[in-house]
């Protein structure tokens, strides 16, 4: 076995369990279920467990969805939050459910199916949770033997080579049939990569090249992937990272991979003492935010730059230019002052409590590789789930579409916006104080400015709606809406595939 194979197998968990057997103990979650059940907050049904799959059904459509958005919107998110009277302690723990919206003019059909991970299948059969989640450790349960023992397949999706991959954070991607959403098993990119983390935020360049990463916090290793447009793995290797932080997203440019490393750092001793994966991370603001820049062609060529302390989940896009002083990388992200949103807000919704931490704001970062200097500018606009025109991944872009907030008293956002990152000018549309907004995506149209589509949860009517907007006229409201007869659990990320696309 060569060194690379050994490193990758260690990441996959083959060398040791994630927890020593004596450490597999934690708090009893039963009270979380009773607190959730007793809550009177009107939005709590957004975090209720979906009792079963949603069969393919027609929706009620107002208006007409443009020809450019004829296709399928796939979305993924946690939908199984409790089982056998036990409720998870974090929103990100729930069993993944993939939604499929088939859009065709005045007709929209919806289907939703749980991802049949090995974890979910075994636990449903047992009628109880058998192992932990990202933010929850159950009392008196077996320690997970590998990352895929905990795999919930609940964050995002990636169409590749005729399949749809349901993506998690710390283990394998899960293969789905894109037409039926039937689970086909785990994706193994190469024999020695079985069970190795494959993150939920791959970046797909205009030519179809896929870049991704994976984090082995316990080993202090960052795994890098390059996958060809044909879906065949070209390269994968691991690079060591000192003080490994929680990394959820990254960006690519023409020549580099860019990671912003917040000071939420993994502590192996806390994990060994029984903490969940989330609670094994420690906030160390004195470290600041590090920007790691890796050369695409030679992964050993790396630069580390310093930024002020902050936290983030998501980046919008990055691009680079050559100046008299060297290469400058420009990127935008949804940045928070600290990790309270992850450590508190997305935890307390599991017992239907509202913390109300200030949301992240759209921030522009400039990394000067020639001088080693890094600067950031806060645009002062609340923003999360940033997205761009995917034809511009790694290239210069000028606008970002994102969720934003105009109403208080909600666990997430109530509006969507389009912000010009060079000027800070922004336009928005509010769904109103009774609606929680999910991620919205840009869909190009060669005959016009393009469209923005996305879902939102109307908790007064207990229904989910799919809306379509003119991309440069969000404030005018949706040109078409499809309303489901029921509500879907709030999800995380998705992708739109036009008819004839892959």
N, C-alpha and C positions, 0 to 999 in steps of 0.2 A: 504494500500500500504506500503510495507516494504521499508527500507532506500535504498536498492539497486535499486528497481524499480523506486523510485523517482529520484535517481541520473541519471539513464539511460534515463528516460523520459526527464529530463532537458537537457541532452546532445542532444537528438533528436530534441530539439528546441520547445518542447511543452510548455515550461514555458514562453517564450517571443520571439518576432520576433528578427531576427539578427540585424536589424537596426530600430531605432526609425523612425516612418513615416516622421518626419520633416527632417531627415538626408539623405533621399534618393535623393541626388543630386550629380553631379560630372561633369566632363569635357565632352564636346561635341565631339564625336568620328568621325564626318563626315570627317574631314581633314585627318585622318589616311588612309581612303580608297583612297582618291585622291592622297596622297603621295605614297601609295603602287602602284597604277596604273601608276604613272608617273616615277617610278624608272626604271633605265636601268640595274640594277644588274642582271647578268645572272642566279643566283640561286633563284630568288624570287619566281618562280613557285612552289618551294618546300613548300611554305607557302600560296599557293592559295587555295581557297575553292573548294572542289570536288562538281561539279554541281549536281551529283546524285550518286546512288549506282552503283557499278561495277558488272555486271552480270558475272556468271561463264564462263570463257573463257580459252582457251589453251594458253600457252606461247611458245616462241621459245627456245628450249633447245639445248645447246652445251655440249657435253659430256654425262655422265650418272651419276645420283645421286645414291650413294651406297645404298645397301639394308637396312643398319641400319637407314637411314634417310627416309625410306618409311613411310609416315605418314602425319601429318598436322602441319604446322607452322601457329599459330594464332598471329596476332599483333593488337595493339590498338594504337590510337593516335588522336589528334585533327585534324579534317578535314573540319569543317564548321566554317570559320573564319569571314565571313561577311554575312549580311542579310539585305535587304532593304536599301542598301547604307551605312550601319553602319558597321565598322570593329572593332573587338576586339582589345584591347591594349596589349594583352599578348598572346603568343603562347599557353599557357596552358589553355586558355579559350574555345577554339573551340569545337564544337559538336563532340563527339567521333564517329569514324568509325573503325569497326573491319575488318581486312583482314584475309583471309583464303587461304593458299597455300597448295594444295593437291599434294604431291610429290610421284611419282611412277616411278623410273628409268629414262627413257628418256621422260617421260611426267610429266608436272607440270601444274596444273590448278589453276587459281586465281579467287577469289570472294571477294568483299568488300561491306559492308552494314553499313549505319549509324545506330547507336543505337537509337531506337525510345523511348528516354526518354520523360517523360511528358513535360519537358522544350522544347525539340526540336519540338515535335508534335504541341504544342500550338503556338510556335513562327513561325514555317513554315506556319501554317494556318493563322496567323495574318500578315505574311509578314514583321515582324520586331521583334527586341529583346524586350522581355517583362520584363526581369529581368537581374541582373548583372552576371558577371563571377568572377573568382578568382582574376583577376587583372584589371577588368574594371567595373566601375559603370556608367550606362547611365543616362542622365539627364531626370528628370520627369518620372521616372518609379516607380512602386510599390516596396516596400522593400520585400525581400524574407521572407516568413513566416517560413521556416525551411531550413536546409541544402539541402534537396532533391529538393527544388524549384530551386536550382542552379546546380543540378547534371548534369554534362556533360558526365559522363561515358567514359572518354577519355584517361586513363593512361595505364592500363594493363588488363590482363585477367587471370582467374584462372579456370581450369577444376576441377569440383567437382560433384560427385554423378550424372553423366550423363548429366550435364549441363555445360555451359561455362559462367562464371561470368565476365561481363565487370566492371572493377574497377575504381573508382574515388578516391578522397582524403578525402572529407569531409562529405560523406553521404553513402547511401546504395550501395551495389553491385547491378548490374542489370543482370537478368537472360536472357541467350540467348540459342537458340537451336544450338548445336555445329555443326550440319550438314547443316543447312540453314541460320544460323546467325539471325533468326527471334527473335525479342525481346519478352520476356515472362513476363516482369514486374519486380518489385523490389524483392530482396531477403530479407526475414525477418528470422533471425536465431532463434528468440524467440519473443514472443508477446511484451515484454517490450523493445526489441531492435529495434523496427520498426523505421527507419529513423536515427539510431545511426551511426556515422562515422565508416567505415570499410576501412582501408587504401588500397592503390594500391600495396603494397609490402609485401604480406604474405610470410612466410617462410614454406616450406614443407620439413619435415624431411624424411629420407630414409624409415621409416615405414609408411609414409603417413599422419602423424600427421601434422595439419596445425596450425601455430601460426600467430596471427596478432594483430594489434593495431588500435586505432582510436584516433583522437585528437579533443577535444572540447576546443578550445583556449579561447573562451569567458567564459567558466566555469572553466578553469584551471585544466582540468581533462584529464587523459590518460586512455583510455579504452583498456583492454587486452582481447584477445580471445584465447581459446584453442578448436580446432575442431578435432574430431577423424578421422581416415582414412576412415570411412564410411560417412564422411560429416556431421555428427551430432555434434552439439555444445555440448561441455563438460563443459566449464566454460566461464564466461564473468563477468568482474567487472571493476570498475573505481578506479583509484588512483590519488590523487591530485599531481600536479606538480607546484612548485613555478616558476614564471617568465616563463610561457609556451612559448617555442620556436616553430618555424616551423620545424616539423619532417616529413621527407618523407620516411625514410627507417629505418630498424633496423636489428639485427642479433640474431641468437640463438646459444647456445652451448649445450653440454650435460646436463648442469644443470642450465643455466641462459638465460635470455633475456637481450639484450644489446642495449642501445640507446645512440647515441652521440647527445648531445643537443647543437647546435650552438647558439651563442648569437644574433640571429634574433628573437626578443621577441615581443609577441603580446601586443598591447596597446589598451585596450577597449575604452579609450577616443577618440583615433583617429578613431576607427571604428564608434563610436557613432556620430562623427562629419561628417561622410559621406565618409570616406576612403574605398577603396576596401579591401577585406580580405588581399591581399598582402601588400598594403600600410599601413595597420594597424600594420604591423610588423616594429619594430625599431631595427637598428643595434647598439648593445651595446658591443663593443669589450672589454671593461674593465671586462666583466663577464668571458671571456675565454670560452673554450669549456668544457662542463660538460659531463662526462660519467656516465650514470645511469645503474646500473646492478641490475636486479631483479631475485630473486630465482624462478625457474620454479614451484616448488611445493608450495611455500608459497609467494604469491605476496606482502605480507607485509614486507618481508625481502629484504631490498634494500641497495645498496651502491652507493655513489656519489663520483666520483674521478674527479680531475682537469687536464685539458689539455690546451695547448696554444690556443689562439683564432684562429678560422678557421670556414669554412662553408663546408657543404657537402650535396649532394643529396643522394648518393648511397654508400652502403657497399658491399664488395664482399662476405666475409664469416668470421666466427669466430669459434674458438675452444679453449678448455681449457686443462690445464695440472696441475697436483699436484706436487709442489716442496717442498723443505725443509722449505720454508718460506710461504707456503700456495698456494692457487689456483692462477694461472696466466691465464688470457684470452688474446689470440692473435687474432687480427682482422685486416682486411685491408679495406681501403676506398678510394674513389676519393675525395681528400680534396683540397679546395681552400683557399686562404688567407682571402677572404671576400665573401660577397653575391652579388658581381657585376654581375655575370652571370645571376642570377635570377632577379635582380632589373633593369638591363639595357639591356644586350644582348638579352635575350629571350623576352624582351618587344619590342625592336627596330626592330626586324625582322618583326614585324607586319606592319611596314611601309617601309620594305625592306631597312633598314639601317644596316650597319655593325659597331658594336662597337669595337670588337676585343679584349675583355678582355682575359687575359691569362687563359687557361683552367686548370682544376684541375689536380693534380698529384697523382699517386698511393702512398699511405702512409700506413705504418704498425704501429699499435698501440698495446702496451702491457699494460694490466691493472693488477696490482699486488694487489689482494684482501687482501692478508695477511698484507701488509705494507701500503696499501692505496696510493701507488705511481702509476703514469701513465706516460708512455713515448711514443714518436712517432718518426718514422724514415721516412723521405721523400725519396722515391726511385728516384725522379727526372725524372719520366717518365709521360708524359701527358696521362691521362686516364679518361675515363667516360664509363658508362654502364658496370661496371665490372660484370663478371659472372664466375661461376665455374662448375665443374662436379656436378650436382645436387644430385648424390649419396653420396656426401661428405658434405652436409649441416650440420653444427654443429660439423663436425669432422675435423681432421687435413687435410689440403690441401696444395699444394705447387705451384700451378700455377693459374693465373687469366687471363681470356680472356677479352679484353676490346677494345673500340675505342681509337684511338690516332690520332695524326696529323702530317703530313709531308708537308702540303701545306698551304700557307697563303691565305688570301682573302676570306675565307669561314666562314659561320656562325657557323658551327659545325666541324666535323672531316672528314678526307679523308682516313684514314687507320685503320686497325685492328691489334692487337698485342696479343701475349701471353707472360706474364712476370712471371718469377720464383720469388716468393715473398721473399724467403730466401736468394737469391743471387743477385737479381736485374737484372739478365740476361734476355734479351727480344728479341724476333724476331717479325717481322711485315711484313705486305703486304699493299702497297699503291694502292688505286684504281685510283689515279691520281688527278690532280688539278681541274678536271671538275666534280668530283663526291663527294657527301656528304654521309657519312657512317651512317647507323643506327645500332641499337643494333644487335650483333651477339651472338649466343648461342652454347654451347657445346652439342653434341649428342654422347653418348657412343656407343662403338662397341666392343663386347666381343672378336672379332677376331683381333683387332688392336688398334691403339692409339686413335681412336675416330675421330669425325668430328666437324667442326665448320660451322654453316650455318647462313646466315643473308642477309639483304637487303641493297641496296644502291641506291641513286638517281643520275643518270647521267643527269645533267641539260643541257649539250650540245645537247644530243639526246632527252631530255625530256622523258626519260624512266626509269622505276625502274627495277633493276636486283636482282635476288636471287642467291647467290653463295654458293658453298660448298667447304671447304678446308680440307685437312688432318690436324688434330689438332696439330701435332708436326712438321709440315712443311708449315706454313702459307706463308713463303717467296716464296715458289714455285708457288704460285698462285692457283686459283680455279681449282678443277678437274671437276666441272660441273657448268653451269650457265643457269638460266632461265630468259629470257628477256620479259617483258610485252610490249605490243604495246603502252602503255601510261605510264604516271608518276602517282605515288600515293603521296598524301601529306605526308610529313615527319611524322613518328610516334614515339612512345616512347618505349613501352615494349611489350614483347610477351612470348609465351611458345610453345615448340614443343611437340606434342603427337604422339608417334609411333603407327603404326597400331596395334590394339589390346589393346592399353593403355586406360587410363581413364582421 
